[in-house]
Amino acid sequence: MSNCIVAQSGGPTSVINATVAGVVKANQMNPVYEHVYGGLNGIEGILQERFVDLTDMTEEENLVLRQTPSSALGSCRYKLKRDNVEDFEKLIKIMEKYDIETLFYTGGNDSMDTVAALSEYATKNGITGRRFVGCPKTVDNDLVITDHCPGFASAAKFIATTALQTWLDVNVYPSSRQEVFVLETMGRDAGWLAASACLSGHVDIVILPEDAFDKEKFLARVKECIEATSKCYVVVSEGARYADGTYISAGESKNDLFGHAVLGGAGEALKAMILDSGAAPRVKVQDLSSAQRSHATEQSLVDVTESFRLGMSAHMRSADKSFTGKMVGVKRREGDTYEVDYFAIEADKVANFVKGFPKEWILPNYAGITDEAVAYLRPLIQGQPTLIYKDGLPAYIQPYYLR
């Protein structure tokens, strides 16, 4: 009997470990593999032969792993380039050395590209017995074809909850105190996270990357809100940009190892605009930064359950020796009751594409999102898992890369 390995890549989410837990639990129930290894720090760690054996994980550890935020196996931003043949050759040799038949790779767009690239290399070079399976995750919710991405719903729930609670805080002062509150979310290319704040029912202005930013129109909206209620609640995506593609973020953006813009500062940029224009005398900015993707006590029960079951589905499908180069996605069933099915799609049909927030779901004049958008988002944030606590704090797995 051969072995498998599961690894994580890219930015973490609060439910990414549930997919790992699903792979492990599925193999305990149906031992397709003799050992389930965890690759530490993604492809980068696998190339260094840094593994941990997860095969005999206890039920308690599995449960706690599901509620542990961030990447318990460690992550990486390592770019597996197709012209770097040495990496491919080395990875295949390592898989042969440890008799690893299947690599489950949990990540976002670039991770699905890694799955596609490895599968292409194996096929091109006649390599058999080495297979590669993608398990999606990203708080940005920007992977195509799949209805939504594990990790997004919990981040959306945290953002909507934060919007509700901070809106209440802003409004404790009388109308004589005019004030704008700006909440900045992640979302380099897609506005799903910022849009989810509208589930709170208290967002006056939402600025998304898909809706070109117009400074004068924005300031006019701020003035309208201030004149009407003396308060204005603004949500902005870090990737918000002008019609020419220039980001509104205050700082000059740089690029990461994948060529993606490293953003931040959109909220501060809006604050400067508002104060300079005199649209309001006070502006507060809250950048959610890493909190929105690691606040596991705000997990959506739907999200963590689907992440776990997706891992189980990926493992089950891998029992088919021809199953490789695929990503396991989530499909929403039609009907009034929210239910999903899991399906498989070629990873190269997902990699390097971006699913933006539908423009038809954006209300004009930055006024929010449509009822159709709310109907899409609302089921995803339902339910609260029963968390295990220790000494008053949520229990978590000691990261495997720190052991």
C-alpha positions in Angstrom: 0.0 0.0 0.0 1.4 3.4 -1.0 1.3 6.7 1.0 -0.2 10.2 0.5 0.8 13.6 1.6 -1.2 16.7 2.2 0.2 20.2 2.3 -0.9 23.9 2.5 0.1 26.9 0.6 -0.7 30.6 0.3 -2.6 32.8 2.8 -4.3 30.8 5.6 -8.0 30.8 6.5 -9.7 29.9 9.7 -10.9 26.5 8.3 -8.0 25.4 6.1 -7.0 22.8 8.6 -10.5 21.2 8.4 -9.6 20.0 4.9 -6.5 18.3 6.3 -8.6 16.8 9.1 -11.0 15.5 6.4 -8.2 13.8 4.4 -6.9 12.1 7.6 -10.3 11.1 8.9 -11.3 9.7 5.5 -8.2 7.5 5.4 -8.8 6.2 8.9 -12.3 5.2 7.8 -11.2 3.8 4.4 -7.4 3.1 4.4 -6.5 3.9 0.8 -3.0 4.8 1.9 -0.7 3.2 4.5 0.5 6.6 5.8 -0.9 10.1 5.5 2.0 12.5 5.7 1.8 16.3 6.3 4.2 18.3 4.2 5.6 21.2 6.3 5.5 24.6 4.6 4.0 23.4 1.3 6.0 22.5 -1.8 9.0 24.3 -0.4 9.1 22.0 2.7 8.3 18.9 0.7 11.4 19.7 -1.5 13.3 19.7 1.7 11.8 16.4 2.8 10.1 18.0 5.9 7.2 15.7 6.8 5.1 14.7 9.8 3.0 11.5 10.1 -0.7 12.3 10.6 -2.0 8.8 10.0 -2.9 7.9 13.5 -4.3 11.3 14.6 -6.6 10.9 17.6 -10.3 11.9 17.4 -9.6 14.8 19.8 -6.7 16.1 17.8 -8.8 15.9 14.7 -11.6 17.9 16.3 -9.3 20.5 17.6 -7.5 20.7 14.3 -10.7 21.7 12.6 -11.1 24.8 14.9 -7.4 25.7 14.7 -6.9 28.8 12.5 -4.0 29.5 10.1 -2.0 26.7 8.5 -1.1 24.0 11.1 1.3 22.5 8.6 2.8 25.8 7.7 2.5 27.6 4.4 4.8 29.0 1.7 4.8 31.4 -1.2 7.1 29.2 -3.3 6.5 29.5 -7.1 6.9 26.2 -8.9 7.9 27.4 -12.3 7.4 25.2 -15.3 10.8 26.0 -16.8 12.5 25.0 -13.5 12.8 21.3 -14.3 15.0 20.6 -11.4 12.2 21.2 -8.9 9.9 18.8 -10.7 12.5 16.1 -11.0 13.4 16.5 -7.3 9.8 16.4 -6.2 9.1 13.2 -8.1 12.2 11.5 -6.7 11.1 12.4 -3.2 7.6 11.0 -3.8 9.2 7.8 -5.1 11.6 7.7 -2.1 8.7 7.8 0.4 6.3 5.8 -1.9 4.0 8.8 -2.0 1.4 8.2 -4.6 -0.9 11.2 -4.1 -0.2 14.8 -3.1 -3.2 16.8 -1.8 -2.5 20.5 -2.1 -4.7 22.9 -0.3 -4.5 26.5 -1.5 -5.8 29.2 -3.8 -5.2 30.2 -7.4 -1.4 29.7 -7.4 -1.7 26.4 -5.6 -4.2 25.1 -8.2 -1.6 26.1 -10.8 1.0 24.0 -8.9 -1.4 21.0 -9.1 -1.9 21.6 -12.8 1.9 22.0 -13.5 2.8 18.8 -11.6 0.2 16.8 -13.4 1.3 18.2 -16.8 4.9 17.3 -16.0 4.0 13.8 -15.0 1.9 13.2 -18.1 4.5 14.7 -20.5 7.3 12.6 -19.1 5.3 9.3 -18.8 5.5 9.3 -15.0 2.9 6.9 -13.5 1.9 6.3 -10.0 2.3 9.9 -8.9 -0.9 11.9 -8.6 -1.8 15.5 -7.7 -5.1 16.7 -6.3 -6.2 20.3 -5.5 -8.3 21.3 -2.5 -9.4 25.0 -2.8 -9.2 27.6 0.0 -9.2 31.3 -0.1 -10.9 34.0 1.9 -11.0 36.1 -1.3 -13.5 33.7 -2.9 -12.1 34.4 -6.3 -11.6 30.9 -7.7 -13.7 30.2 -10.8 -16.2 27.3 -11.4 -16.6 26.4 -7.7 -19.6 28.1 -6.2 -17.5 29.4 -3.3 -14.2 28.7 -1.6 -13.7 27.1 1.9 -12.5 29.9 4.2 -14.5 32.7 2.6 -17.7 32.2 4.6 -16.0 32.4 8.0 -14.1 35.5 6.9 -17.4 37.0 5.6 -19.1 36.2 8.9 -16.4 37.9 10.9 -16.5 41.0 8.6 -20.3 41.3 8.8 -20.2 40.8 12.6 -17.4 43.4 12.9 -19.4 45.8 10.7 -22.5 45.4 12.9 -20.6 45.8 16.2 -18.5 48.8 15.1 -21.5 50.5 13.6 -23.1 50.3 17.0 -20.0 51.8 18.5 -19.9 54.7 16.1 -23.5 55.6 16.7 -23.3 56.0 20.5 -22.5 59.7 20.1 -25.2 62.3 19.5 -25.9 63.9 16.1 -23.7 66.9 17.0 -20.7 64.6 16.5 -20.2 64.1 12.8 -18.0 61.1 12.0 -17.1 58.7 9.2 -16.0 55.1 10.0 -14.0 53.2 7.4 -13.6 49.5 7.5 -10.9 48.0 5.2 -11.0 44.4 4.1 -8.8 42.1 2.1 -9.6 41.5 -1.6 -6.8 42.3 -4.1 -8.8 41.5 -7.3 -12.3 40.7 -6.0 -14.7 42.4 -3.7 -16.4 39.4 -2.1 -15.1 40.2 1.4 -16.0 43.9 1.4 -19.4 43.1 0.0 -20.1 40.6 2.8 -20.0 43.5 5.3 -23.4 44.5 3.8 -25.0 41.5 5.5 -24.9 43.7 8.7 -27.5 45.9 7.2 -25.6 49.1 8.2 -23.1 49.9 5.4 -23.7 53.3 3.8 -21.0 53.0 1.2 -19.1 50.0 -0.2 -16.2 50.3 -2.6 -15.2 47.2 -4.5 -12.4 46.6 -7.1 -15.1 45.7 -9.7 -16.7 49.2 -9.4 -14.3 51.9 -10.6 -13.6 54.5 -7.9 -14.7 58.1 -8.6 -13.4 60.4 -5.9 -16.0 63.2 -6.5 -18.9 60.8 -6.5 -17.6 59.2 -3.3 -17.2 62.5 -1.5 -20.6 63.5 -2.6 -22.1 60.3 -1.1 -20.2 60.9 2.2 -21.6 64.4 2.4 -25.2 63.1 1.8 -24.8 60.6 4.7 -23.4 63.2 7.1 -26.1 65.7 6.3 -28.8 63.0 6.8 -27.6 61.3 10.0 -24.3 62.9 11.0 -22.6 59.4 10.6 -21.3 57.5 7.6 -20.2 53.9 7.5 -17.8 53.0 4.7 -16.4 49.6 3.7 -13.5 49.5 1.2 -11.7 46.6 -0.4 -7.9 46.8 -0.3 -7.9 46.4 -4.1 -10.3 49.3 -4.8 -9.0 51.2 -7.8 -9.7 54.0 -10.2 -11.0 53.5 -13.8 -7.4 53.4 -15.1 -6.5 50.5 -12.8 -4.5 52.6 -10.3 -5.1 51.5 -6.7 -6.5 54.1 -4.3 -4.3 52.8 -1.5 -2.1 55.4 0.2 1.2 53.6 -0.1 2.9 52.6 -3.3 2.0 48.9 -3.9 4.7 46.3 -4.4 4.6 42.9 -5.9 5.0 39.5 -4.1 6.8 36.5 -5.5 3.9 35.6 -7.7 3.7 39.1 -9.2 0.6 40.0 -7.3 0.3 43.5 -5.8 0.9 43.7 -2.1 -1.7 46.2 -0.9 -2.9 48.1 2.2 -3.8 51.6 3.0 -7.0 52.1 1.1 -8.8 53.1 4.2 -6.2 55.7 5.1 -6.4 57.0 1.6 -10.1 57.5 1.9 -9.6 59.2 5.3 -7.2 61.7 3.8 -9.7 62.5 1.0 -12.5 63.0 3.4 -10.6 65.3 5.8 -8.9 67.3 3.0 -12.3 67.9 1.3 -14.0 68.9 4.5 -16.8 66.3 3.9 -16.5 65.3 7.6 -14.4 66.5 10.6 -13.7 63.0 12.0 -12.7 59.8 10.3 -11.7 56.5 12.0 -10.1 53.6 10.1 -10.2 49.9 11.0 -8.0 47.7 8.8 -9.0 44.1 9.5 -5.7 42.8 8.1 -4.9 39.2 9.2 -7.8 39.1 11.7 -10.4 38.4 9.0 -8.7 35.2 7.9 -7.6 33.9 11.3 -10.5 34.7 13.7 -11.6 31.1 14.1 -14.1 31.7 17.0 -16.2 33.3 14.2 -16.2 30.2 12.1 -19.3 29.5 10.1 -20.6 26.0 10.8 -21.4 25.7 7.1 -17.8 26.7 6.2 -15.9 24.4 8.5 -18.2 21.5 7.7 -17.8 21.9 4.0 -14.0 22.3 4.3 -13.9 19.0 6.2 -16.1 17.2 3.8 -14.2 18.5 0.8 -11.0 16.9 2.3 -12.9 13.6 2.7 -14.3 13.9 -0.9 -10.8 14.5 -2.3 -9.5 11.4 -0.5 -12.4 9.3 -1.6 -11.9 10.3 -5.3 -8.2 9.6 -5.1 -9.0 5.9 -4.7 -9.5 6.0 -8.4 -5.9 5.5 -9.8 -6.7 7.8 -12.8 -7.7 10.7 -10.6 -5.0 13.4 -11.0 -4.7 17.0 -12.0 -8.1 17.8 -10.5 -9.5 20.2 -8.0 -12.5 19.3 -5.9 -15.0 22.0 -5.8 -18.4 22.9 -4.3 -21.6 23.1 -6.2 -24.8 24.6 -4.7 -28.0 22.6 -5.3 -31.0 24.4 -6.8 -33.9 24.8 -4.4 -35.0 26.8 -1.4 -32.9 24.8 1.1 -29.2 25.4 1.0 -27.3 22.2 0.2 -24.1 21.4 -1.7 -22.5 18.7 -3.7 -18.8 18.1 -4.3 -17.4 17.7 -7.8 -14.1 17.5 -9.6 -12.7 19.8 -12.3 -9.4 20.0 -14.1 -7.1 22.2 -12.1 -5.9 24.1 -15.2 -9.4 25.3 -15.8 -9.3 27.1 -12.4 -5.7 28.2 -12.1 -4.8 31.8 -13.2 -8.4 32.9 -13.5 -10.2 35.3 -11.2 -13.9 35.3 -10.3 -14.9 38.8 -9.4 -17.9 39.9 -7.5 -20.7 40.1 -10.2 -21.1 43.7 -11.3 -24.9 43.2 -11.6 -24.9 42.6 -7.9 -23.5 46.0 -7.1 -25.9 48.9 -6.5 -25.1 52.2 -8.2 -23.5 55.1 -6.4 -21.6 52.7 -3.9 -24.9 52.1 -2.1 -24.4 48.4 -1.4 -25.3 45.1 -2.9 -28.5 43.6 -4.4 -31.0 41.2 -2.8 -29.6 38.5 -5.1 -26.1 39.0 -3.7 -27.5 38.8 -0.1 -29.3 35.5 -1.0 -26.0 34.1 -2.2 -24.1 35.2 0.8 -26.5 34.6 3.7 -26.6 30.8 3.7 -22.8 30.6 3.9 -22.4 32.3 7.2 -25.0 30.2 9.1 -24.3 28.2 12.3 -21.7 28.3 14.9 -19.6 25.2 15.6 -19.2 24.0 19.2 -15.7 25.0 20.1 -13.4 23.3 22.6 -11.9 25.6 25.1 -8.9 25.4 27.4 -8.2 27.8 30.3 -10.8 30.2 28.9 -9.3 30.3 25.4 -10.1 28.3 22.2 -8.0 25.1 22.1 -5.7 24.8 19.1 -3.2 22.4 17.7 0.4 23.2 18.3 1.6 23.9 14.7 3.3 20.9 13.3 6.1 23.0 11.9 7.0 24.2 15.5 7.3 20.7 17.0 
